[in-house]
């Protein structure tokens, strides 16, 4: 049985060991500030910029202009429809302050007016109870008509579109694969809008650009594309050409602020981060604000 003297002596020795161990950990373990200052040993593709060299609040906030309407057409019931032909392209834009490098981005724009391609993309303005029909085209190709790879690293190990196959599934690998660098699938979803399934921008209804060099073994479209293509052709008497889809939005809802963006399975985060996104505003009706009103 321990005496009081032996117990106190043992406790003191244990405390010293604990304190010594903690001190060693403090010396060996880098501080949070040190961890933040460390740089990766492998350079990031495209290079990096020191954020402390970028002047803050130097450029005015971008207010996206309205997307030009391609035409006004008559629907099967004799109703008037606002018609757009919009594609996604790759381009460079001065996003950082003047004097710094331009940034390569993706963005939507009117196919009939080249100057409308922008990041963020121009705003589609609709009116309540007047449908909007859009031909969405994937034009992520270069000047020779060959497909462009993604601006970011695409992880092929997740549940994703996977054009090489198996389509719209999570593939299995025995070793860690390299990032996917093939043609980029796209499909547009209007977040907040009423739509039927063929015009929803379903994640598995993606489509590749109509590029010259897509391998013959690749799936050019997602697993739901053909089904929705058939529905759209029967409902709206439209044709979905390679590398595109035609969606119609009834706009049978109150005035609201929505937005449109890519919705491809397992790639939405990457595709939207690369730039293609814009507002979809619905105006008019009893729930809209009067002209000049402010919230």
N, C-alpha and C positions, 0 to 999 in steps of 0.2 A: 504494500500500500504506500502511495506517495505521501511524503511529508509535505507540510505547507511550503517549506523552503525549496524542496525539489520541484513542486508544482509551479512556483513562481519562476524558477530558473528555466524550466522547460518552456514556459509560455514566452519568456523574454527572447529565448533563442529562436522560437518559431516566428515571432513578430519580426525579428531581424532578417530572417530568410525571406519573408513575404515582402518587406520593404525593399530588400536588395533586388528581388526578382522584378518588382514593379519598376524600380529605377532602371534596370537593364532593359525592360520593355520600352520605357520612354526613350532610351537612347537608341534602340534598334529600330523601333517603329517610326516611320516618317509621319510628321504632323499633317493635318488636313491641308494646310497651306502648301507644304512641300509636295504633297500628292497632286494638288491642283497645278503646280508649276511644271511637273514632269511632262515631257513631250513624247509622243509615240516614236519608237525607233524606226518604224516604217512610214515613209512619207504618204500622206493622203493623196489619192489621185486628183489631179487638177491643182495641187498645191494648196497652201493656206495663207491667210493674211493675219497679221497681228491685229487683234480687235482694238488695241489701244491707239492704233494709227488711223482709225476710221472716225472722222468727225461726226459727232452726233447731231441730229436735228438740222442737218445742212440742206436737205432737200425737202420741198413741200410734200405733204401727204397726197398720194395719188387719188384722184376722184375718177373712177373709170367712166368713160363716155358710154352712150347707148350703142348697142350693137346694131349696125345698119340692117334693116330688113331687106331680104332679097326680092320679095314680091308679096302681093296679096292674091290669094287664090280662092276659088270657090269649091267648097266641100261637096260631098255626095248629097247632102240635104239642102244644098243651095246656100249654106251659110258661108260667111267670109272668114278666111283663115290667114293669119300672119305667117308667112313662110320664110325660113332662114336656111342657108347652106353654110354650115360652120365646120371648120376643120381644126385639128390640133397640129401645130408645126413646131420645129425647133428653130431658135433664132438667138441673137445676142441683144441685150438691152442694158442701158446704163442705169443700174439700180443703185450702186454705190455712188458717193459724191463725185462730182465732176473732177476728172484728173486721175481717178482710180480705174482699174480694169473693168471692162464691160463683163456682164455675167451671161453665160449660156443658159437659157431657160426654155421651157415649153409653154405654149399658151394657145388659146382658141382665138379665132378671128373669122371674119366674113371671107369666103372664098372668092367673092367678086371684088373685094376691096383689100388689097394686100396690106395697106397701112394700118389695118385694124388689129393685127396680131400684137398682143400686149400681155404683160404680167403686172397686176392681175388682169384677167380677161375683161373685155367690154361687157356691159350690163344688158341682158335681155329684158326688155320692158313689155309686159303683156297687159291686157285689159281683162277684167273679170268677165267670164262667160263668152269671151272671144278666143277660140282655140289658137294655139301656136303649134306649128309643125316645123320640125328641124331635121334636116339631113346632116347627121353627124359623121364626119369623115376622119379617119386616122391617116394623117399625112406625115408620119414620123419617118421620112425618107430623105436621102440626100439629093443633090442635083442630078445624079445619074439614075435615080429611081431605086436605089438600093436601100434596104432598111437601116435605120440608125439604132445603135445599141442604147441602153438606158444611161442616163447621166449619173446614176447612183448604182451601187452594188446590189444586185438582185439575188436574194437568198433562195436557192432552189430546193431547200430541204423542208420548207413549210408547206401547208396545204394551200396550193395556189393554182393559177391558170395552167401553167406548165405546157406550153405549146409543143415541146418535143415529145410529150407523153410520159406517163399516163395522164391524159387531160383532166383538169379540174380535180386533181387528187394530190395527196402527199406522197411523193415518190420515196423509195427506199434506196439507201446507198450503203455499200460496205466500207467505203472510205469517204472522207470529207471532200465534196465536189468543189470545183471553182465556181465563182459567181456566174449566173446566166448572162450571156452577152448577145442573145439572139434578138429577133424582132419583138417590139413591145406591143402587147395587147392593150386595148382601150375599150371602154364603154361608158357612156355618160349617164349620170343619175342627177335628177333635179331634186335636191333635198328640200322637203316640205311641200312639194307639189302633188296634187292628185294626179294619178296616172293609172292606166291599165297595165297588165303585166308585160305586154309586148313593148311598151314604151317606158318601162320603169328603169332601164339601165341595170338589169339583173346581173349580178356578179359573174355568173357563168354564161352570159350572152356576149362576151367580149369578141373582138375581131382584130386581126393583125392588119397592118397596112398592106395595100396591094403593091407590094414591092417585087422587084425583078428577081432577087436572089434568095427568096425564102426556100429552105430545103424542102424537097418533096415529101419527106417523112413527117414534117410538122403539121399540126392541126392549125388551119387558118382561122378557125372560129371556135367559140366555146360550145359546151354541150347543149345549151338552150338556144343558141342563135338561130338554128334552122327552124325550130318550132315557132319562135316568135316572129321570124321573117314571114312564115306562112300566114300567121294570124294578121300581121300588119297588111300584107298584100290583099287579104280577103276583106279586111275592115276598111282600109283607106285607099285601096287601088293604087298602091305605091310599089316600087321595086327597090329592093335592097341590093345595091351593087357591091362587088368585092371591096373590102376595106371600109364599109360604111353601114349605117342603119338609119332608118327614118322613123322618128318618134313623134307622137302627137300628144299635146297636153290640153285637156278640156278647159282648164282654168275655172272650173266650177266651184270656186271657193272665195272667201273674203280677201280683200286687199292684204298683201303680206310681203315680207322680205324673205326670199328663199335664195338658194345658191346652187349652182351646177358644178359638177366635178366628176373626175374619173371614179369608177366603182369596180374595177377589175378584181377578181378573186385573188386575195393574198398579195395584191400590189397597190391597193388604194393609197396606202401611206406613202409609198415611193412616188407614185405617179402624181399625186396631189402636191407633194413636196417639191417636185420638179417644176411646178408652176401652173398647170391647167386648171383654173378655177375662176368662177365669176358669179356675180349676183344675177338673180332672176326675180325681178320685181313685178308684182301684180298691183295694178292701179284700178281705181274706180269702184263703183258700188257703194252701198250704204255704210260700209265700215271704213272707207277711206277717209283721210283727212281732207278738209277743204283746202283749196289752193292758198298757200301762204301760211297755213296753220303750222304750229310747232308743238311738239310734245313737251 
